Amino acid sequence: MEEIAGAASVGEREALRCFQSCMQKTPFEYLMEYRIEMSKKLLKDSEETVMEIAMATGFSSAAYYGKVFREACKMTPKQYRQKENKERQETKDYEHYRISGGK
């Protein structure tokens, strides 16, 4: 927050107030949402382990990442990956069916 305030030539309290007013969330909440969204992309598009994804997205441990992810997404990172993989496979199956004329 100090760097943001300095860049805008305002105090930290004013920078925080402006951030919350514009974003409707605290900088910490914004950062956590961003990290979760980035981790969802990695879960969906990579074969990295949950631990590797936790570290790559700035979480201090896989356990903390799992806790934050569960709170935000109502499922574990592993369950999310399985759901996304299943949906991707169903889409591929449907496209193959459609392209082959339903055969």
C-alpha positions in Angstrom: 0.0 0.0 0.0 2.9 2.3 0.7 4.1 2.1 -2.9 0.7 2.7 -4.3 0.2 5.7 -2.0 3.7 7.1 -3.0 3.0 6.7 -6.7 -0.3 8.7 -6.3 1.3 11.2 -3.9 -1.3 10.5 -1.2 -1.2 9.0 2.2 -1.6 5.3 2.8 -5.0 5.7 4.4 -6.3 7.8 1.4 -4.9 5.2 -1.0 -6.6 2.4 0.9 -9.9 4.4 1.0 -9.7 5.1 -2.7 -8.9 1.5 -3.5 -11.8 0.1 -1.5 -14.1 2.7 -2.9 -13.2 1.8 -6.5 -12.8 -1.9 -6.2 -15.4 -2.6 -3.5 -12.9 -4.8 -1.7 -9.7 -4.5 0.2 -6.3 -4.8 -1.5 -5.9 -8.2 0.3 -9.2 -9.5 -0.9 -8.4 -8.3 -4.4 -5.0 -10.1 -4.3 -6.5 -13.3 -3.0 -9.2 -13.3 -5.7 -6.5 -12.7 -8.3 -4.3 -15.5 -7.0 -7.3 -17.9 -6.9 -8.2 -17.1 -10.6 -4.6 -17.6 -11.7 -4.5 -20.9 -9.9 -7.8 -22.0 -11.5 -6.2 -21.4 -14.9 -3.2 -23.5 -13.9 -5.3 -26.3 -12.5 -7.3 -26.4 -15.7 -4.5 -26.0 -18.3 -1.4 -27.6 -16.7 -0.2 -30.8 -15.1 1.5 -29.0 -12.2 0.9 -30.4 -8.8 -1.3 -28.5 -6.3 1.8 -27.7 -4.3 3.5 -26.3 -7.4 0.5 -24.2 -8.2 0.2 -22.9 -4.6 3.8 -21.8 -4.7 3.5 -20.3 -8.2 0.6 -18.2 -7.3 2.1 -16.8 -4.1 0.6 -18.9 -1.3 2.9 -19.8 1.6 1.8 -23.5 1.7 -0.4 -26.0 -0.1 -2.5 -26.3 3.1 -3.2 -22.5 3.2 -3.9 -22.5 -0.6 -6.3 -25.4 -0.2 -8.2 -23.6 2.7 -8.5 -20.3 0.7 -9.5 -22.2 -2.5 -12.2 -24.2 -0.7 -13.6 -21.0 0.9 -13.7 -19.2 -2.5 -14.8 -22.1 -4.8 -16.7 -24.5 -2.5 -14.5 -27.4 -3.6 -10.8 -28.4 -3.3 -8.3 -27.7 -6.0 -8.2 -31.4 -6.9 -12.0 -31.5 -7.2 -11.9 -28.4 -9.4 -9.3 -29.9 -11.7 -11.3 -33.2 -12.0 -14.5 -31.2 -12.8 -12.7 -29.1 -15.4 -11.1 -32.2 -17.0 -14.5 -34.0 -17.1 -16.2 -31.0 -18.7 -13.3 -30.7 -21.2 -13.7 -34.3 -22.2 -17.4 -34.1 -22.5 -17.0 -31.1 -24.8 -14.4 -33.0 -26.9 -16.8 -36.0 -27.1 -19.7 -33.9 -28.2 -17.6 -32.1 -30.8 -16.5 -35.5 -32.2 -20.1 -36.8 -32.2 -21.3 -33.6 -34.0 -18.5 -33.6 -36.6 -19.0 -37.3 -37.3 -22.7 -36.7 -38.0 -23.9 -38.3 -34.8 -22.2 -41.7 -35.4 
